[in-house]
Amino acid sequence: MFQGLFQRTCLTAINTAQTLFVRQKHAFDRGILKTKLRCHFPKPREVKRINVHGWEARLSTPEGRRVIMRRILKGRHNLSH
């Protein structure tokens, strides 16, 4: 009788310790943290946006390189699309 009671108390203590100390799987999952996820990329308008305002389009001309440098000096984190 006491042995069964002791086993049940130990099992409950172990279960609570596991829930306290085990890190959840989804704690650092980027999929959950990232809310705006594009499902059907590239759509035609996104292709045009990248072709016109993208990194390679900016670097291909002197004016585009000037735009990138201006954004760097301003402190932007996203320099182009």
N, C-alpha and C positions, 0 to 999 in steps of 0.2 A: 504494500500500500504506500509506504513512504518512498519506496524506490520509484514508483510510477509518478508520484507527485514531484519528486526531485528531478526526474527526467523531463517532465513537462515544464518545470520552471527553468531548467537549463536551456531547453529548446526555445522558449520564449525570449530568454535573455540573448541567445545567439541570434535569433531572427531580428530583434531590435538593434543589436550591434551591427548586423549586416546592413540594415537599412540606413543606419546612421553613417557608416564609414565607407560604403561602396558608392562610388561615383556613378551617377546615372549615365547611360549611354549617350543621351541626347544633350548633355550639358554643353558641349562645345561643337555641336554640329552646325556647319555653315548653312546647310539647307534650311534649317529652322530659323536661324538668325536672319538670313537674307529673305526679305519679304517680297520684293519685286523680282520675280523670276520670269524671264521671257521664255515662253513655251515653244513658239514657232518661229524662231530666228533662222534665217533672215527674211523678213517681209520686204517687199519691193521698196517701200519708202525708207527702210533701214539701210538697204543696200545703197540707195542714192545718198543718204546722209553720210555713210561711211566713205563712199567714193568722193564726195565733195569736201567733207570736213574731217576726214580721217588722218591718221598719223602720216601715212605714205604720201597722201595728197599734199599735206602741209609741207613736208620736207622736200618735195619735188620742185618747188619754186622758191625764189628768194623772198617773195612776199609772205609765203607760208612759213618759212623759217623765221621771219620777223614776227609773225603772229605767235609762234611757239615761244620765242624769246620774251616777248611782251608778257605772255601768261606766266612764264617762269619768274620773271622779275616781279610780277604782281603777287606771286605766292600761291597760284592755283595748284590744286592737287591733281586735277584732271586737265591735261594739256590739250587733248584732242579726243575725238570719238574713236 
